[in-house]
């Protein structure tokens, strides 16, 4: 038996990835994965872009490249921050990564020592919790309210406990679907200004807004250690594995060094295919199509939940993104419901793995972006039957 590094004992396997093995059965309707809808991937335009790249400059596209990423892609990202958010970003401060997940890993490598306090939302993104766990931090949870994080608790963690880092997803948060209000964003920035914490603002879903007004990034109110993460996984295709970090000029060299030690650079070919696709296609029109489809599927799932679930079950109604967050009555177990739902051939993610403090016993995350409308309707009906069975079997029946 090999002597594994002690740090690996602190890292849990991804609960969602394990569930996806169960849902490989095509007869199971899955609301478990955070998957974009494959029917919306721009396969034709991407094929054209790949052929064009190989025909025009194939040898260079198949060669090693610089660690920071292709200059044209970094310039495109900087220009989009200006156009969409009114923020001036220097392309030299953009680092291309293998998806946002590598961004999290690099930030952990550069900033975290064992025992450092890392503030995360309650509930929080499993991928970030797993990525940071490798570096053996002490997690401190900050509960979310409908408007954003609990500011008193955030202040206690960032100022009182001197947290090294605060990781947040302010737009259509994974897993809750909640979005920080403008007032909450200003309040978070105010707390960060009086702390020494590194702020990591992840925004994988920000362009997937169905209604309501876009809000500025929290980072727009900061001038210190703020790191903005983005990805092409939700607006183009996840298989590209391309994301980015916007860092400051002092930190970028450290992040570049960490990436060199990890993989040298992202795929030259994939970056150039994406650059060609962006140059010859209307990304905003493509995103508008995604928004329309996801918005309709979100509306359908919410309406079917209201029709099929008992009234004591509560769910969020997000303005965008890919997820709903459902809360069962007191005394109910989402894990017990999961077992019942699998028997009904429908799957979701119980809330527990999203909490670093042991919470989430009666919560669950549902993904509405990947399933077809008829499967959404049927899957929610199956879940409704399972919930009613659970209410009849457990102590939560008295509450209901």
C-alpha positions, 0 to 999 in steps of 0.5 A, spaced: 500 500 500 503 506 498 504 512 503 499 517 500 500 524 502 497 526 508 493 532 505 489 527 501 485 525 507 482 532 507 479 531 500 473 528 499 471 525 492 466 529 489 459 527 491 456 530 484 461 526 480 459 519 484 452 521 483 453 522 476 455 514 475 448 512 478 445 517 473 448 513 467 442 509 467 438 512 461 432 511 464 433 515 470 431 523 469 437 526 472 437 533 475 443 532 479 449 534 474 451 542 473 450 540 465 449 545 460 444 543 454 448 539 449 443 541 443 445 548 444 453 547 443 455 550 437 458 544 433 457 547 426 461 553 427 466 550 432 467 545 426 468 551 421 473 554 426 477 548 427 478 547 419 479 554 418 485 554 424 488 548 421 488 550 414 490 557 415 496 556 420 496 549 422 503 548 425 503 554 429 496 551 432 499 545 434 505 547 437 507 549 444 505 556 446 505 561 452 503 560 459 499 566 460 494 564 454 493 566 447 494 574 446 488 575 442 483 571 447 486 575 453 484 581 449 477 579 447 476 577 455 479 584 457 474 588 451 468 584 454 469 586 461 469 593 458 463 592 454 459 588 459 461 591 466 464 597 464 471 595 467 478 596 465 481 590 465 489 590 462 489 584 457 496 583 461 493 581 467 488 575 464 491 568 465 487 563 461 486 556 465 483 549 464 476 551 466 475 555 472 477 549 476 484 550 475 483 557 477 481 555 483 487 550 484 492 555 482 489 560 487 490 555 492 497 553 491 499 561 491 495 563 497 493 558 502 498 554 507 495 549 512 490 552 517 489 558 513 482 560 514 478 560 508 471 563 508 465 560 503 458 561 502 453 556 506 451 553 501 457 553 497 460 550 491 462 543 491 468 544 486 471 550 490 471 546 497 474 540 494 479 544 490 481 548 496 481 542 501 488 540 498 491 545 501 488 543 508 485 550 510 480 551 515 473 553 512 469 558 515 461 558 513 458 564 511 450 563 511 447 566 505 440 570 505 436 572 499 440 578 498 447 575 499 451 573 505 450 575 512 454 581 513 455 580 521 458 573 520 462 575 514 465 581 518 466 576 524 470 571 519 474 576 515 476 581 520 475 577 527 478 570 524 483 574 519 481 569 514 486 569 508 481 568 503 473 569 501 470 565 495 464 567 492 459 566 487 455 573 487 451 571 480 446 565 480 450 562 486 451 554 485 448 551 488 442 556 491 441 560 485 441 566 489 444 573 487 447 578 491 443 585 491 447 591 489 446 593 497 449 586 499 455 587 494 457 594 496 457 591 503 461 585 502 466 590 498 466 594 505 468 588 509 473 586 504 476 593 504 477 593 512 480 586 512 486 582 509 483 577 505 484 575 498 477 575 494 475 570 489 469 572 485 467 566 481 462 568 475 460 562 471 453 564 470 453 571 470 451 572 462 445 567 463 440 572 466 433 571 464 430 577 467 432 583 472 437 588 471 445 585 471 449 587 477 456 590 477 461 585 480 463 586 487 470 587 485 468 593 481 468 596 488 475 594 490 482 596 488 485 590 493 486 583 492 480 581 488 481 575 483 475 575 478 474 568 475 470 566 468 469 561 463 467 559 456 464 552 459 457 555 460 457 560 454 460 556 449 462 549 451 465 545 457 469 541 453 473 546 451 476 547 458 477 554 457 477 559 463 480 565 466 483 569 472 483 576 472 489 578 477 493 584 479 500 585 476 503 583 483 500 576 483 500 574 476 507 572 476 506 567 481 500 564 478 503 563 472 509 560 475 504 555 479 501 554 472 507 552 469 508 547 474 502 544 473 501 544 465 505 549 462 499 552 458 492 551 455 491 547 449 494 552 443 489 549 438 483 549 442 484 557 444 485 558 437 479 555 435 475 559 440 478 565 438 476 564 430 469 562 433 469 568 436 471 572 431 466 569 426 460 568 430 455 572 434 456 570 441 451 575 444 446 571 439 448 565 441 447 567 449 441 569 447 438 563 445 441 559 451 438 564 456 431 563 452 431 555 453 434 555 460 429 561 462 423 557 459 426 550 463 427 554 469 419 557 469 417 550 467 421 546 473 418 552 478 411 551 475 411 543 476 414 544 483 408 548 485 403 543 482 407 537 484 410 538 491 407 539 498 406 546 499 411 546 505 416 545 500 420 551 498 424 553 492 428 559 490 426 562 483 432 565 480 433 570 475 438 566 471 443 561 472 442 553 472 439 551 479 434 551 483 435 550 491 429 546 495 428 546 502 424 540 505 420 541 512 423 540 518 425 533 520 425 531 513 432 528 510 434 530 503 438 523 503 432 519 505 429 522 499 434 521 494 434 513 496 426 514 494 427 518 488 432 513 485 427 508 486 422 512 482 428 513 477 429 521 478 436 524 481 438 530 484 444 532 489 442 532 497 444 539 500 449 536 505 455 536 501 455 544 499 456 545 507 462 545 510 459 546 517 455 539 517 448 543 515 444 542 509 440 536 511 433 538 508 436 541 502 437 539 495 439 542 488 436 541 482 439 543 475 434 545 470 438 546 464 440 539 461 433 536 461 428 536 456 421 539 458 418 533 458 423 530 462 423 536 467 415 535 468 415 527 469 421 528 473 418 533 478 412 529 478 416 523 480 419 527 486 413 529 488 410 522 489 417 521 493 416 527 497 409 525 499 412 518 501 417 521 505 412 525 509 408 519 510 414 515 513 418 520 517 417 525 523 417 531 518 409 528 517 407 531 523 410 538 521 407 538 514 
